[in-house]
Structures are given as C-alpha cells and as structure tokens.
Amino acid sequence: MALSEPQSVLPVQATLGEGPVWVAREQALWFVDIKSHQVHRFDPATGDHRSFAAPEQVGWVLPSDDGQFLAGLKTGVARFDAETGEFTSLRDPEPDLPGNRLNDATVDAAGRVWFGTMDDGEEAATGCLWCLDGGEVRASGLPPVTITNGPAISPDGRTLYHTDTLGRLIHAVPMNDDGTLGSARVFAEIAEEDGWPDGCVCDAEGFLWSGLWGGWRARRYAPDGSIAQEVRFPVANITKIAFGGPDLTTAYATTARKGLDEAVLAGQPLAGNLFAFDAGVAGIPGSVARLR
C-alpha cells in the first residue's frame, strides 16, 4: 500500500495539537491545542479555519447527537456550542483529583464516549479510562496509568485499544455489546528509540494507527500487533491520526511543539502544524456521542 508524504495543511503551530476528529455532517476536521486552550475547525475544501477559546485545557471535542459537541476540559466533560463558543460543564469524573485533566477520547457505535484522564504533571499514576454512557459516567475498570491515550475501537466493535504512553504499551481489551470490558492484553510495545505511543485510531481494515511522540512517525499495526507500515514526518511529535475527506482516505495528523526549545524548533519549523497524507485505506465512519 503506497502512502503519500505528509504535507503541512494548516500552520497553527500548536503547543499541543491533539484530538483530530472528522465531523461528517460538516465535512470538516475538528481538533484542539490543549495547552493553548484552543478548539480548531478546518474545512479542507475551502481552507476555512476557525478557532474557539476554551476556558481551560481542552483535550478533545466530539460531535453529539443534538447537533453540537461534547468537550473534554481539564475539570471534566462539558457541552460545547459551536454557534456561541460557550462551554457548559456536565460531569467531573474525578473531583478528588484536581491535578488530573482529561486527555483523549473516542465514540463507539452505540454512542458511548470513552475518555481518559492523566496526571497533568505527568508523574503520578492517577490516569483512568472512563465511559460516558447516555449522560452517566462510569469507570472502565482498567488499571490506572500516568498518561492514558487512545482510546480506539475496532471496526467490529469487539476490541478497545488503550494506550499507556509512559509505559510505551498499547493494550487490546475485549468489549461486550453492553460496553463492559474484559481483561486487557498487551497489543504492542514501543521500543525506547521509537518514542512514546500517543493517540490511536483504527482503519476500516482493522489496522491500528498510532502517533509516536518523539518518534518522527505514525505507525500502522496489523490486528496481530505486528508493524505493517510507518509514515515519516518532518517533525518529531506526532500526536494522533484521523481519517477524513469524502471517502475517508485522507489521514490528518496533529503535532506538537511542547518540550522543544528554540534551537530544536529551528530544525522543525513545521512543528505543531496540522498535516495530511493519502492513507491508501479508508477510516471508519465516525459515530456521534449519545447524550441520553
């Protein structure tokens, strides 16, 4: 499968670009800059770019079934109205952990939102995976880690992938129809010289794509956990891939400038930008978050 070279398509120079999601009803890509408290919308057909100020760190935005969005703020899940730019708090899963923040999320076919938390200082193992199911938040039951990432759902809805970034591990977890989870197993382990696994997403063939922080690449894993392909970037910190475009074969990648000093950035002038490349395979049509 031939892959095109990633090209910078939006020069946002994000401190911590994350959470790309293709919103089919708008034919637009939404993503965030966590540390700059920004939500971005990009229409690749017209080049139109809009940004919205969030009240605090924002880990993700996802389309919801009321025509608006849910957002993962530092202090919990919120409603986001793209017409007014207003955020309204809904649920704080960890009021006893003020040092945590929400980090990454996905929606399964039933409209359940799977989202992780992490220690904002990136030291304590206080990050957990949660499920927002019809407006109620419940724990996933998976063990805590310092930085949760992913999660991603297989095309058949039977496997949830969950990333332990600092542990350099991606886990595969059986998922039942009711959203309960089985026992996690190690799906892939990333070598130290290859960086840290960041956000991940599945394509329509059941392969898993993971951004590699500090690895200068995104990696495609086969369902058995073997490395199928790699896409090299001109920047070090690849955070997450999303499939978009009319046929869902354009791969968009968020990147980050966080942790890079001026000397390093001089050699990576495109760091923090939004990239795109032809993935040669389609993604999975996105689901919308179910609020009830």
KAHU-V771212 format. One record per residue. RES is the residue in one letter. PHI is phi in degrees with one decimal (999 if undefined). PSI is psi in whole degrees, -180 to 180 (999 if undefined). OMEGA is omega as a letter, one per 30 degrees, with the letter a starting at -180 (none if undefined). Layout:
res: (RES | RES)
phi: (PHI | PHI)
psi: (PSI | PSI)
omega: (OMEGA | OMEGA)
//
This chain:
res: (M | A | L | S | E | P | Q | S | V | L | P | V | Q | A | T | L | G | E | G | P | V | W | V | A | R | E | Q | A | L | W | F | V | D | I | K | S | H | Q | V | H | R | F | D | P | A | T | G | D | H | R | S | F | A | A | P | E | Q | V | G | W | V | L | P | S | D | D | G | Q | F | L | A | G | L | K | T | G | V | A | R | F | D | A | E | T | G | E | F | T | S | L | R | D | P | E | P | D | L | P | G | N | R | L | N | D | A | T | V | D | A | A | G | R | V | W | F | G | T | M | D | D | G | E | E | A | A | T | G | C | L | W | C | L | D | G | G | E | V | R | A | S | G | L | P | P | V | T | I | T | N | G | P | A | I | S | P | D | G | R | T | L | Y | H | T | D | T | L | G | R | L | I | H | A | V | P | M | N | D | D | G | T | L | G | S | A | R | V | F | A | E | I | A | E | E | D | G | W | P | D | G | C | V | C | D | A | E | G | F | L | W | S | G | L | W | G | G | W | R | A | R | R | Y | A | P | D | G | S | I | A | Q | E | V | R | F | P | V | A | N | I | T | K | I | A | F | G | G | P | D | L | T | T | A | Y | A | T | T | A | R | K | G | L | D | E | A | V | L | A | G | Q | P | L | A | G | N | L | F | A | F | D | A | G | V | A | G | I | P | G | S | V | A | R | L | R)
phi: (999 | -82.4 | -117.1 | -81.8 | -72.5 | -62.7 | -120.5 | -70.8 | -113.9 | -150.8 | -83.8 | -85.3 | 47.6 | -66.3 | -64.9 | -144.1 | -66.1 | -160.4 | 59.9 | -65.0 | -147.3 | -86.2 | -103.0 | -62.3 | -66.1 | -112.7 | 50.4 | -140.0 | -103.0 | -112.5 | -158.5 | -129.8 | -118.1 | -57.2 | -73.8 | -93.6 | 58.0 | -125.1 | -109.9 | -118.8 | -126.2 | -128.4 | -102.3 | -68.0 | -71.0 | -109.6 | 82.2 | -65.2 | -130.9 | -126.9 | -131.3 | -130.7 | -84.2 | -94.6 | -73.6 | -159.8 | -56.4 | -126.9 | -87.9 | -169.2 | -132.5 | -137.1 | -66.4 | -117.1 | -76.2 | -97.2 | 88.2 | -112.4 | -139.4 | -103.0 | -131.6 | -100.9 | -87.5 | -57.2 | -97.3 | 137.7 | -78.2 | -137.0 | -82.2 | -125.6 | -98.5 | -71.5 | -76.4 | -103.3 | 78.5 | -89.4 | -114.0 | -126.9 | -64.2 | -118.6 | -141.0 | -112.4 | -73.7 | -135.9 | -63.6 | -87.9 | -126.3 | -66.0 | -83.5 | -90.4 | -143.7 | -75.3 | -125.3 | -152.0 | -160.2 | -151.7 | -120.9 | -88.7 | -64.2 | -87.5 | 87.0 | -78.0 | -99.6 | -102.4 | -139.6 | -112.0 | -118.3 | -154.6 | -71.9 | -63.8 | -85.1 | 60.1 | -127.4 | -86.5 | -83.9 | -116.9 | -85.1 | -130.9 | -96.6 | -123.0 | -128.8 | -97.5 | -119.8 | 61.5 | 97.7 | -108.6 | -99.0 | -135.7 | -73.2 | -78.6 | 91.4 | -76.4 | -63.5 | -71.5 | -137.7 | -76.3 | -126.1 | -82.5 | -147.0 | 78.4 | -73.9 | -142.6 | -118.5 | -66.2 | -57.2 | -85.9 | 73.6 | -96.8 | -133.0 | -106.9 | -100.3 | -133.7 | -106.0 | -102.1 | -62.7 | -68.8 | -78.5 | 55.9 | -128.9 | -114.3 | -104.3 | -108.7 | -127.8 | -61.0 | -124.7 | -89.3 | -59.6 | -85.8 | 89.0 | -77.1 | -114.4 | -93.3 | -87.0 | -75.5 | -129.8 | -72.0 | -92.8 | -152.6 | -121.1 | -99.0 | -67.6 | -56.9 | -72.0 | -97.0 | 93.6 | -120.2 | -69.6 | -113.1 | -66.9 | -140.8 | -156.1 | -97.0 | -99.2 | -69.0 | -90.0 | 85.3 | -86.9 | -106.9 | -104.6 | -126.8 | -75.6 | -116.5 | -68.7 | 75.4 | -104.7 | 62.2 | -161.1 | -114.6 | -124.4 | -107.7 | -104.3 | -70.9 | -57.6 | -90.5 | 91.1 | -78.7 | -79.7 | -94.0 | -156.5 | -136.3 | -119.9 | -87.7 | -119.9 | -85.7 | -133.6 | -82.5 | -101.0 | -96.9 | -99.5 | -166.6 | -108.3 | -137.1 | -96.0 | -145.7 | 87.8 | -56.1 | -108.7 | 59.5 | -106.3 | -89.4 | -95.5 | -103.6 | -132.4 | -88.6 | -137.0 | -143.3 | -101.2 | -54.9 | 83.0 | -103.6 | -81.1 | -60.4 | -64.8 | -67.6 | -63.5 | -61.3 | -91.9 | -133.0 | -62.5 | -93.7 | -57.6 | 90.5 | -81.7 | -88.8 | -112.4 | -145.0 | -154.4 | -79.5 | -78.9 | 75.2 | -152.2 | -86.2 | -87.0 | -96.4 | -54.4 | -73.7 | -100.3 | -103.1 | -69.0 | -92.3 | -88.1 | -134.3)
psi: (119 | 136 | 140 | 163 | 136 | 136 | 140 | 123 | -11 | 112 | 68 | -17 | 52 | 139 | -47 | 77 | 138 | 173 | 39 | 138 | 132 | 124 | 104 | -37 | -18 | -11 | 49 | 156 | 131 | 144 | 176 | 161 | 100 | -54 | -23 | 3 | 46 | 141 | 133 | 144 | 129 | 125 | 104 | -23 | -35 | -17 | 2 | 133 | 128 | 148 | 152 | 140 | 128 | 154 | -15 | -173 | 136 | 120 | -25 | 159 | 142 | 140 | 142 | 166 | 1 | 8 | -2 | -146 | 155 | 150 | 145 | 97 | 172 | -39 | 9 | -175 | 138 | 158 | 142 | 121 | 108 | -16 | -40 | -18 | 11 | 145 | 135 | 120 | 141 | -59 | 134 | 108 | -18 | 62 | -19 | 0 | 73 | -15 | -6 | 161 | 160 | 145 | -49 | 158 | 164 | 169 | 133 | 177 | -22 | 0 | 8 | 139 | 121 | 121 | 151 | 160 | 168 | 158 | 120 | -23 | -6 | 39 | -48 | 145 | 70 | 5 | 134 | 158 | 132 | 164 | 125 | 110 | 103 | 32 | -11 | 138 | 133 | 153 | 147 | -25 | -4 | 151 | 149 | 152 | 176 | -49 | 110 | 146 | -178 | -126 | 172 | 154 | 134 | 158 | -33 | -1 | 11 | -12 | 132 | 130 | 133 | 129 | 131 | 96 | -52 | -28 | -6 | 41 | 142 | 126 | 147 | 131 | 123 | 138 | 131 | 168 | -32 | 4 | 0 | 155 | 151 | -155 | 135 | 147 | 155 | 123 | -43 | 145 | 131 | 129 | 151 | -40 | -11 | 2 | -157 | 138 | 132 | -135 | 156 | 162 | 150 | 149 | 179 | -17 | 2 | 11 | 150 | 130 | 129 | 132 | 145 | 110 | 126 | 5 | -7 | 24 | 163 | 147 | 139 | 121 | 138 | 162 | -20 | 4 | -3 | 155 | 121 | -43 | 163 | 147 | 119 | 143 | 160 | 11 | 157 | -41 | 96 | 122 | -42 | 152 | 144 | 143 | 132 | -167 | 167 | -34 | 9 | 30 | -2 | 123 | 124 | 143 | 128 | 150 | 176 | 149 | -8 | 133 | -1 | 122 | 177 | -38 | -43 | -43 | -27 | -29 | -5 | 63 | -19 | 2 | 137 | -7 | 166 | 130 | 161 | 149 | 161 | 115 | -19 | 4 | 152 | 154 | -174 | 131 | 134 | 150 | 160 | 149 | 133 | 124 | -18 | 999)
omega: (a | l | l | l | l | l | l | a | l | a | a | a | a | l | l | l | a | l | l | l | l | a | a | a | l | a | a | l | l | l | a | l | a | a | l | l | a | l | a | l | a | l | a | a | a | a | a | l | l | l | a | l | l | a | a | l | a | a | a | l | a | l | l | a | l | a | l | a | l | l | l | l | l | a | l | a | a | l | l | l | a | l | a | a | a | l | l | a | l | a | l | a | a | a | l | a | a | l | l | l | l | a | a | a | l | l | l | a | l | l | l | l | l | a | a | l | a | l | a | l | l | a | a | l | a | a | a | l | a | l | l | a | l | l | l | a | l | l | a | a | l | a | l | l | a | l | l | l | a | f | l | a | l | a | a | l | a | a | l | l | a | a | l | a | a | l | a | a | l | a | l | a | l | l | l | a | a | l | l | a | l | a | a | l | l | l | l | l | a | l | a | a | a | l | a | l | a | a | l | a | l | l | a | l | l | l | a | l | l | l | l | l | a | a | l | a | l | a | l | a | l | l | l | l | l | l | a | a | l | l | a | a | l | l | a | a | l | a | a | l | l | l | a | a | a | a | l | l | l | l | l | a | l | a | a | l | a | l | a | a | a | a | l | a | l | l | l | a | a | a | l | a | l | a | l | l | l | a | a | l | a | l | l | l | a | l | l | a | l | a | a | none)
//
